């Protein structure tokens, strides 16, 4: 007899609490987000057909479109059409866990004024401050500071203090 437990449940998804607590989106949008997250699993993308989504959520076309548009506008969902040869295939749904607002304002049709670029200063890319080395040093330093602060808090609470240097 095996000691392992076998589960007949297949498929899973991560539904972030932030999305469920967001009062700016409707229950239908939350349901669609949860559904697409379940299809995505550990990945962020899924591609169920519109007819399957409508059938399994028991909603109509307008309700689906309204929920999808709402998620896209707030930035929880990005939808791209997959192309199969010369015809469009299914939609690729990418679920975002942090809202990324989509600006749906129309593009200005005013002509751009011509400006001379002769007198513009030149940027030297090699002397940029935000290099990979500088960013990683900042992250490591802040992580070390946090660790040091946590140790100090712990040390204040510890009742059997012998030698602080040995503890570090």
C-alpha positions in Angstrom: 0.0 0.0 0.0 1.4 3.4 -0.9 1.7 6.2 1.7 0.9 8.9 -0.9 -2.5 10.4 -1.4 -3.7 10.7 -4.9 -6.0 13.6 -5.8 -8.6 13.5 -8.5 -8.7 17.3 -8.6 -6.9 18.7 -11.6 -6.3 22.3 -12.6 -5.8 25.2 -10.3 -5.2 28.9 -10.4 -4.0 31.8 -8.2 -6.5 34.4 -7.4 -4.9 37.4 -5.8 -6.6 38.9 -2.8 -5.9 42.4 -4.1 -8.2 41.8 -7.0 -11.0 40.3 -4.9 -10.8 43.3 -2.5 -10.8 45.9 -5.2 -14.1 47.7 -4.8 -13.7 49.4 -8.2 -14.6 46.2 -10.2 -17.9 44.4 -10.5 -18.6 40.8 -9.4 -18.8 39.8 -13.0 -15.3 41.1 -13.6 -14.0 39.3 -10.5 -15.7 36.1 -11.8 -14.0 36.4 -15.2 -10.7 37.2 -13.6 -11.0 34.1 -11.3 -12.0 31.9 -14.3 -9.1 33.0 -16.4 -6.7 32.6 -13.4 -7.9 29.1 -13.0 -7.1 28.3 -16.7 -3.7 30.0 -16.4 -2.6 28.0 -13.4 0.9 28.9 -12.4 1.4 30.8 -15.7 -0.2 34.2 -16.3 -1.7 33.4 -19.7 -4.6 31.2 -20.9 -6.6 30.9 -24.1 -10.1 29.5 -23.5 -12.6 30.3 -26.3 -15.2 33.0 -25.8 -18.0 30.5 -26.2 -16.5 28.2 -23.6 -16.1 31.1 -21.1 -19.8 32.2 -21.7 -21.0 28.6 -21.3 -19.1 27.8 -18.2 -19.8 31.1 -16.5 -23.4 31.0 -17.7 -23.3 34.5 -19.0 -24.3 36.1 -22.3 -22.2 38.0 -24.9 -22.9 41.5 -23.5 -22.1 40.5 -19.9 -18.9 38.8 -21.0 -17.8 41.9 -23.1 -18.7 44.3 -20.2 -16.6 42.3 -17.7 -13.7 41.8 -20.1 -13.7 45.5 -21.0 -13.8 46.5 -17.3 -10.8 44.2 -16.5 -8.9 45.6 -19.5 -9.5 49.2 -18.7 -8.5 48.8 -15.0 -5.4 46.9 -16.1 -6.0 43.4 -14.7 -6.3 41.8 -18.1 -4.5 42.0 -21.5 -6.1 40.3 -24.5 -4.2 39.6 -27.7 -5.4 37.8 -30.7 -3.4 34.7 -31.7 -3.1 34.4 -35.4 -3.2 31.0 -37.1 -1.9 31.4 -40.7 -4.1 33.9 -42.4 -7.0 33.7 -40.0 -7.3 34.8 -36.4 -7.3 32.1 -33.8 -8.3 32.3 -30.2 -7.7 35.1 -27.8 -4.7 35.0 -25.5 -5.7 36.3 -22.0 -2.8 37.5 -19.8 -3.9 38.0 -16.2 -2.2 40.9 -14.4 -2.1 40.8 -10.6 -1.3 44.5 -10.2 -3.5 46.9 -12.1 -1.9 48.5 -15.1 -4.2 51.3 -16.3 -4.9 51.4 -20.0 -5.3 54.9 -21.4 -8.1 54.8 -23.9 -8.0 58.5 -24.8 -7.9 59.3 -28.6 -4.6 60.3 -30.1 -4.3 64.0 -30.9 -4.5 64.7 -34.6 -2.6 68.0 -34.3 0.6 68.2 -36.3 3.9 68.1 -34.4 6.0 71.3 -34.6 9.4 70.8 -36.1 12.2 71.5 -33.7 15.9 71.6 -34.4 17.9 69.0 -32.6 21.3 70.5 -33.4 21.6 72.3 -30.0 20.4 69.4 -27.9 22.8 68.0 -25.3 24.2 64.5 -25.9 23.6 61.7 -23.4 26.5 59.4 -22.8 25.1 56.0 -22.0 28.3 54.6 -20.4 28.1 57.1 -17.5 24.5 56.4 -16.6 24.0 56.2 -12.9 21.3 53.5 -13.1 23.7 50.7 -14.1 23.1 47.1 -13.2 25.9 47.2 -10.6 24.5 50.2 -8.8 21.0 48.8 -8.7 22.1 45.5 -7.3 24.2 47.2 -4.6 21.3 49.3 -3.5 19.0 46.2 -3.2 21.7 44.3 -1.3 22.3 47.2 1.0 18.7 47.6 1.8 18.2 43.9 2.4 21.2 44.0 4.8 19.7 47.0 6.6 16.4 45.2 7.0 18.2 42.1 8.3 20.2 44.2 10.8 17.1 46.0 12.0 15.3 42.7 12.6 18.3 41.3 14.5 18.4 44.3 16.7 14.7 43.9 17.5 15.2 40.3 18.3 18.3 41.0 20.4 16.3 43.5 22.6 13.7 40.8 23.3 16.3 38.0 24.0 16.8 37.4 27.7 20.1 35.3 27.6 22.5 37.8 26.1 26.1 36.6 26.2 28.0 38.1 23.3 26.3 40.0 20.6 29.3 39.6 18.2 29.1 35.8 18.4 25.4 35.9 17.7 25.8 37.8 14.5 
